[in-house]
Amino acid sequence: MNKPTMLDDWLSSMGRVRLADVSGIEAVAAAAPERPQARRNLYAQVVHELGQRIAAGEFPPGAALPIESELAAQLGVSRNLLREAIKALASKRLVEVRPRSGTRVRPRGDWHLLDPDVLGWLDAVGQRLPHALDLVEFRLIVEPAASRLAALRATLAEKAGIAAACTALEACVGQPELIPARDIAFHGRILAASHNSVLNHLGSLIASLMQLQVTTTTDHPGAFERGLPLHRELTQAIARGEAPRAEEISRRLVSMPYQDLAGRLRLPTARMLEVRERSRS
């Protein structure tokens, strides 16, 4: 017996005939007029399945996907729907489509790694920790300087906003589901208070990845609580305009999840970004 396809499941769920009972996609379409919502759901399923297979390395960088007719048959969908799914993957830069050479997987460095779908696919295939580490390493490079600028440039209203965000974050003890959004809000206010438009824009771009990182690095008892005093110290340093102190506290704060992730991944010391903690005392 033939293995049911994605389209079989879709038709069965609508009480329609199975693909195996008719001759071809065209006959199915004639027998059962396509419902727009169901078609969108099937399209999303195809995008998800192909995206996750690419993320898992089933189709490695540089490899060509099966020819259109073959892949459509594998998935049990029409070639038109498959083309739409391929366009979605191309927009996320997972693949490129070239005349006469087919559809090929792009190098991972070309992918839109901040896209929520791409993040979800990588997470599903065991790439959560490496991507969380990449993000926190980026934060370790950027956020101390942004905190220094915030201490120099923040208005009274912005300082009050940072303090309010810190208080809201402290109220998350015992409510872990609130931590990611409030932590992102706290650090976002500091980036905005730097009065650097590029830094502020970067903060909005990395929100999805930062949620993944914060969730990952606060998933064990005490991890979140240990960082709270440094959030408060950073808030106070910015409020007082103590730029060097704000920079150093920020470095110490972000180094906590960095060291945690590097340890979990057993990252060699030679590959780790140097973390200075001159102000530990």
C-alpha positions in Angstrom: 0.0 0.0 0.0 1.3 3.4 -0.9 2.4 5.7 2.0 -0.2 8.5 2.5 1.1 11.9 1.4 0.7 15.3 2.9 -2.2 15.9 0.5 -3.8 12.6 1.4 -4.0 13.8 5.0 -5.4 17.1 4.0 -8.1 15.7 1.8 -9.0 13.0 4.4 -9.4 15.7 7.1 -12.0 17.5 4.8 -13.9 14.3 4.2 -12.8 14.1 0.6 -11.5 11.3 -1.5 -7.9 10.1 -1.0 -5.3 10.9 -3.6 -4.8 7.2 -4.3 -8.4 6.9 -5.4 -8.2 9.4 -8.3 -5.9 9.9 -11.2 -3.7 12.8 -10.5 -3.8 16.3 -8.9 -6.1 17.6 -11.6 -8.7 15.0 -10.9 -8.6 15.8 -7.2 -9.1 19.5 -7.9 -12.1 18.7 -10.1 -13.6 16.4 -7.5 -13.0 18.6 -4.5 -12.8 22.4 -5.1 -9.9 23.8 -3.2 -10.7 25.7 -0.1 -8.5 28.8 0.3 -7.9 28.3 4.0 -7.0 24.6 3.6 -4.7 25.5 0.7 -2.9 28.0 2.9 -2.5 25.4 5.6 -1.1 22.9 3.1 1.3 25.6 1.7 2.5 26.3 5.3 3.1 22.6 5.9 5.1 22.3 2.7 7.3 25.3 3.6 7.8 24.0 7.1 8.7 20.4 6.0 11.2 21.6 3.3 12.7 24.2 5.6 13.2 21.7 8.4 14.7 19.2 6.0 17.2 21.8 4.8 18.0 22.9 8.3 18.6 19.3 9.3 21.2 18.9 6.5 19.2 16.5 4.4 19.9 18.8 1.5 23.4 20.3 2.4 24.6 23.7 1.1 25.2 23.6 -2.6 23.0 20.5 -3.1 20.2 20.6 -5.6 16.6 19.8 -4.5 14.9 17.0 -6.4 13.4 18.1 -9.7 10.0 19.8 -9.4 7.9 16.9 -10.5 9.7 14.4 -8.3 9.5 16.7 -5.2 5.8 17.5 -5.8 5.1 13.8 -6.0 7.0 13.1 -2.8 5.0 15.7 -0.9 1.7 14.9 -2.7 1.1 18.4 -3.7 0.6 20.3 -7.0 3.6 21.8 -8.8 2.1 25.2 -8.5 1.8 25.0 -4.7 5.4 23.6 -4.6 6.7 26.6 -6.6 5.0 29.0 -4.1 6.7 27.1 -1.2 10.1 27.3 -2.9 9.6 31.1 -3.4 9.0 31.4 0.4 12.2 29.5 1.1 14.1 31.7 -1.4 12.8 34.8 0.3 14.4 33.5 3.5 17.6 32.8 1.4 17.6 29.1 2.2 17.6 28.3 -1.5 18.2 29.9 -4.9 16.5 29.1 -8.1 18.4 29.4 -11.3 17.3 28.6 -14.9 18.5 25.2 -16.1 20.4 24.4 -12.8 17.3 24.0 -10.6 16.9 24.9 -7.0 20.0 24.7 -4.8 20.5 25.2 -1.1 22.5 28.3 -0.1 25.4 28.3 2.4 24.1 28.7 5.9 25.8 32.1 6.2 23.4 33.4 3.6 20.2 32.3 5.4 18.0 34.9 7.2 19.0 33.6 10.6 16.8 36.2 12.4 13.7 34.9 10.6 11.4 33.3 13.2 10.7 30.3 10.9 14.4 29.7 10.2 15.1 29.9 13.9 12.3 27.4 14.6 13.6 25.0 12.0 17.2 25.2 13.4 15.9 24.8 16.9 13.9 21.7 15.9 17.0 20.0 14.6 19.2 20.6 17.6 20.8 24.0 16.7 19.3 26.0 19.7 22.5 26.2 21.7 24.9 27.2 18.9 22.6 30.0 17.8 22.0 31.2 21.3 25.8 31.4 21.7 26.2 33.4 18.5 23.6 35.8 19.7 25.0 36.3 23.2 28.5 36.7 21.7 27.1 39.5 19.6 25.5 41.0 22.6 28.8 40.8 24.5 30.4 42.8 21.7 27.7 45.4 21.4 25.8 45.9 24.6 28.6 47.2 26.9 29.3 50.0 24.5 25.6 50.8 24.2 25.3 50.9 28.0 28.2 53.4 28.1 26.4 55.6 25.5 23.1 55.3 27.4 24.8 56.5 30.6 26.1 59.5 28.7 23.0 60.3 26.6 19.9 59.0 28.3 17.2 61.6 29.1 15.5 61.7 32.5 12.4 60.0 30.9 14.6 57.3 29.3 16.3 56.6 32.7 12.9 56.3 34.3 11.9 53.9 31.6 14.9 51.7 32.1 14.3 51.7 35.9 10.6 50.7 35.3 11.7 47.9 32.9 14.2 46.7 35.6 11.5 46.6 38.2 9.2 44.7 35.9 11.9 42.2 35.2 12.5 41.7 39.0 8.8 40.9 39.4 9.3 37.8 37.1 10.7 35.7 40.0 8.4 32.7 40.1 6.9 33.6 36.7 9.4 32.3 34.1 7.0 32.7 31.2 7.3 36.5 31.6 11.1 36.6 31.6 12.0 36.7 27.8 9.7 39.6 26.9 10.6 41.7 29.9 14.3 41.1 29.6 14.2 42.0 25.9 12.3 45.2 26.9 14.9 46.1 29.5 17.8 45.8 27.1 15.9 47.4 24.3 15.4 50.5 26.4 19.1 50.7 26.9 19.8 50.4 23.2 17.2 53.2 22.5 18.8 55.4 25.2 22.1 55.1 23.4 20.7 57.5 20.8 22.4 55.5 18.1 19.8 54.6 15.4 21.8 51.6 14.2 22.0 50.1 17.6 18.3 50.7 18.2 17.4 49.1 14.9 19.6 46.1 15.7 17.8 45.6 18.9 14.5 45.2 17.1 16.0 42.8 14.5 17.4 40.4 17.1 14.3 40.2 19.3 13.3 36.7 18.0 16.7 35.3 18.5 17.1 37.0 21.9 13.9 35.4 23.1 15.4 32.0 22.2 18.6 32.8 24.0 17.0 34.1 27.1 14.6 31.1 27.3 17.6 28.8 26.9 19.9 30.5 29.5 17.2 30.9 32.2 15.9 27.3 32.0 17.7 26.0 35.1 17.1 26.9 38.7 18.7 30.1 40.0 20.1 31.3 36.6 17.6 34.2 36.3 17.8 35.3 39.9 21.6 35.4 39.8 21.6 38.0 37.1 19.0 40.3 38.7 21.4 42.3 41.0 23.5 43.2 37.9 20.4 44.4 36.1 19.7 46.7 39.0 23.4 47.9 39.2 23.4 48.6 35.5 20.1 50.6 35.9 21.7 52.7 38.7 24.9 53.3 36.8 23.0 54.6 33.8 20.8 56.8 36.0 23.9 58.3 37.6 25.7 58.9 34.3 28.5 56.6 35.3 29.6 55.6 31.8 32.7 53.4 32.5 30.8 51.6 35.3 27.7 51.0 33.1 30.0 49.5 30.4 31.7 47.1 32.8 28.5 46.0 34.5 26.9 45.3 31.2 29.9 43.2 30.2 29.7 41.2 33.4 25.9 40.8 33.0 26.1 39.4 29.4 29.1 37.3 30.2 26.9 35.2 32.5 24.8 33.5 29.7 27.9 33.5 27.5 29.9 31.4 29.9 26.9 29.2 30.5 26.4 28.4 26.8 30.1 28.0 26.1 30.3 25.5 29.0 27.3 23.5 27.7 28.8 23.4 24.2 32.3 22.6 25.7 33.7 25.4 23.6 37.5 25.4 23.6 39.0 28.3 25.5 40.9 29.4 22.3 37.5 30.0 20.6 36.0 32.0 23.4 35.7 35.7 23.3 37.8 37.3 26.1 35.6 38.4 28.9 37.0 41.1 31.2 35.6 41.5 34.7 37.8 44.3 36.1 34.9 45.7 38.1 34.0 42.4 39.9 35.1 43.8 43.2 
